[in-house]
Each structure stands twice: as structure tokens, then as C-alpha cells.
Amino acid sequence: MTLLALNTGSALLWGLFATGMLTLMMSASQGLGWSRMSFPYMIGSMFTSHRGRAMGIGFVVHLALGMSFALLYALVFESWQWATWWLGGGLGIFHGLFLLAVLMPMLPDLHPRMASMHHGPTPTRQLEPPGFLALNYGSSTPVLTVVGHIVYGILLGLFYPLGGGGLL
């Protein structure tokens, strides 16, 4: 399998759609009070302290990251020569759990505006750290995050065409 066999255009297109659905689900859960986590705000506030700009920048970066991850999913599908909704959903479980268990706890060390678990807020670091499984953002946050990533993976597994044909 080479990168030329990858359906790059399809992966990017369905990655955009899947990321949009993930973002919609997470935003809805935030609006309904089920979680306080906002991926776009967390990402955007790494680049600027301006809250309004942080949401806009974070949304664009989150879409780009989601499309990039879709390329990784497509590489897995191509290497296994198998793309199904349940394989995509399984990859989504791994993706969501890795995000929650590994990336979220180390985020305060990488984020210039996030307090850490060891050092509280300062005038610069005011964003609450997510903690293990992002539980600081609500007890249902881990479940909602994993479900959102399962839907992301299911969409990619359903619609990604194997074998090099496709949009590009």
C-alpha cells in the first residue's frame, strides 16, 4: 500500500463531515449542560487570549485536525483493505479514549493559558485543566466524548471508499 492508493479527497471530505458531526454533538452536549468541554475553545485559546477569536481560530484548527485524523483512519482502512462502520467505530473508541486518558492530562503542560493540576490559576493561566478523562468538565464528558468519536469513526468507515478511486 502506498500513499497514492489512499483516497485523499474522500478522506478529507468525509473527515470534514465527521468532524462537523463530532463538533455538533459536543457543542450540543455543552449547550444542554451535559459537559463543559469545548474543543474549539480549548484549541483556540492556545493561540490567543481573546475569547471570541479563540472560538473562531479553534474551530478552524479543530476542523483541520479532524480532517488530518481522517487521513490516519484512511491509512488504517487501506492497510487492512477493510472499511466498515464497526471498524471505524472501533477506531473511534481508541481515538476518544486516547484523547481522554493520554492527551487531556498532559494538556496543561502544553497549553499556555491553562492552569495545571499542581499549580492553580494565575492571571495568565485561567483555563481549568481537564484532568484525567476530562472529568473536571463534567462527569458525563468522557462518555459524550467517546460517543462523539465513535460517530466520527462510523461515518468514516461507512463512507470511505477503498482502493485509490475517489475524489482525488
JODA-V428318 format. One record per residue. N is the residue number from 1. RES is the residue in one letter. SS is DSSP state (a for helix, b for strand, c for the rest). PHI is phi in whole degrees, -180 to 180 (NA if undefined). PSI is psi in radians with two decimals (none if undefined). Layout:
# JODA-V428318
n=(N;N)
res=(RES;RES)
ss=(SS;SS)
phi=(PHI;PHI)
psi=(PSI;PSI)
This chain:
# JODA-V428318
n=(1;2;3;4;5;6;7;8;9;10;11;12;13;14;15;16;17;18;19;20;21;22;23;24;25;26;27;28;29;30;31;32;33;34;35;36;37;38;39;40;41;42;43;44;45;46;47;48;49;50;51;52;53;54;55;56;57;58;59;60;61;62;63;64;65;66;67;68;69;70;71;72;73;74;75;76;77;78;79;80;81;82;83;84;85;86;87;88;89;90;91;92;93;94;95;96;97;98;99;100;101;102;103;104;105;106;107;108;109;110;111;112;113;114;115;116;117;118;119;120;121;122;123;124;125;126;127;128;129;130;131;132;133;134;135;136;137;138;139;140;141;142;143;144;145;146;147;148;149;150;151;152;153;154;155;156;157;158;159;160;161;162;163;164;165;166;167;168)
res=(M;T;L;L;A;L;N;T;G;S;A;L;L;W;G;L;F;A;T;G;M;L;T;L;M;M;S;A;S;Q;G;L;G;W;S;R;M;S;F;P;Y;M;I;G;S;M;F;T;S;H;R;G;R;A;M;G;I;G;F;V;V;H;L;A;L;G;M;S;F;A;L;L;Y;A;L;V;F;E;S;W;Q;W;A;T;W;W;L;G;G;G;L;G;I;F;H;G;L;F;L;L;A;V;L;M;P;M;L;P;D;L;H;P;R;M;A;S;M;H;H;G;P;T;P;T;R;Q;L;E;P;P;G;F;L;A;L;N;Y;G;S;S;T;P;V;L;T;V;V;G;H;I;V;Y;G;I;L;L;G;L;F;Y;P;L;G;G;G;G;L;L)
ss=(c;c;a;a;a;c;c;a;a;a;a;a;a;a;a;a;a;a;a;a;a;a;a;a;a;a;a;a;a;a;a;c;c;c;c;c;c;c;a;a;a;a;a;a;c;c;c;c;c;c;a;a;a;a;a;a;a;a;a;a;a;a;a;a;a;a;a;a;a;a;a;a;a;a;a;a;a;a;a;a;c;c;c;c;a;a;a;a;a;a;a;a;a;a;a;a;a;a;a;a;a;a;a;a;a;a;a;a;a;a;c;c;c;b;c;c;c;c;c;c;c;c;c;c;c;c;b;c;c;c;c;a;a;a;a;a;a;c;c;c;a;a;a;a;a;a;a;a;a;a;a;a;a;a;a;a;a;a;a;c;c;c;c;c;c;c;c;c)
phi=(NA;-117;-64;-67;-78;-76;-82;-59;-62;-65;-61;-68;-62;-73;-65;-63;-64;-64;-67;-61;-66;-60;-64;-61;-64;-69;-66;-64;-66;-70;-63;-83;81;-84;-152;-107;-86;-129;-57;-58;-69;-61;-71;-64;-72;-72;-100;-151;-90;-75;-60;-64;-66;-60;-64;-66;-63;-63;-63;-64;-65;-62;-62;-64;-65;-62;-69;-66;-65;-62;-65;-65;-59;-62;-62;-65;-58;-68;-67;-92;50;-157;-136;-131;-63;-77;-67;-61;-63;-65;-63;-64;-61;-60;-58;-65;-67;-64;-58;-72;-87;-111;-74;-61;-65;-93;-57;-59;-75;-104;-93;-72;-118;-114;-66;-106;-70;-97;-128;-67;-65;-129;-58;-92;-100;-112;-74;-69;-70;-71;75;-61;59;60;-66;-66;-99;125;-68;-91;-57;-61;-64;-63;-67;-66;-61;-61;-74;-64;-62;-54;-66;-60;-61;-67;-65;-71;-108;-78;-87;-75;99;87;-80;141;-74;-125)
psi=(2.28;2.92;-0.45;-0.42;-0.17;2.34;1.33;-0.82;-0.77;-0.74;-0.75;-0.75;-0.90;-0.46;-0.69;-0.80;-0.83;-0.68;-0.66;-0.74;-0.74;-0.81;-0.71;-0.80;-0.77;-0.67;-0.70;-0.72;-0.56;-0.79;-0.57;-0.03;0.26;-0.39;2.67;0.10;2.33;1.87;-0.84;-0.73;-0.74;-0.75;-0.85;-0.60;-0.13;-0.43;-0.47;2.65;-0.17;2.01;-0.78;-0.81;-0.61;-0.73;-0.77;-0.85;-0.78;-0.65;-0.81;-0.80;-0.69;-0.74;-0.76;-0.72;-0.74;-0.67;-0.62;-0.75;-0.55;-0.60;-0.66;-0.76;-0.77;-0.66;-0.71;-0.82;-0.79;-0.71;-0.55;-0.13;0.79;2.15;1.88;2.87;-0.67;-0.53;-0.77;-0.73;-0.68;-0.73;-0.63;-0.65;-0.85;-0.80;-0.87;-0.76;-0.66;-0.76;-0.83;-0.75;-0.46;-0.93;-0.74;-0.79;-0.47;-0.09;-0.72;-0.49;-0.34;-0.40;2.13;-0.25;0.31;2.27;2.80;3.00;-0.39;-0.46;2.16;-3.00;2.63;3.06;-0.49;-0.71;1.57;-0.23;2.32;2.38;2.52;-0.53;3.13;2.29;0.29;0.51;-0.36;-0.27;0.22;2.54;-0.40;-0.07;-0.79;-0.76;-0.80;-0.66;-0.79;-0.74;-0.74;-0.69;-0.52;-0.79;-0.74;-0.89;-0.70;-0.79;-0.74;-0.75;-0.59;-0.72;-0.15;2.11;2.25;2.70;0.31;-0.33;2.91;-2.68;-0.65;none)
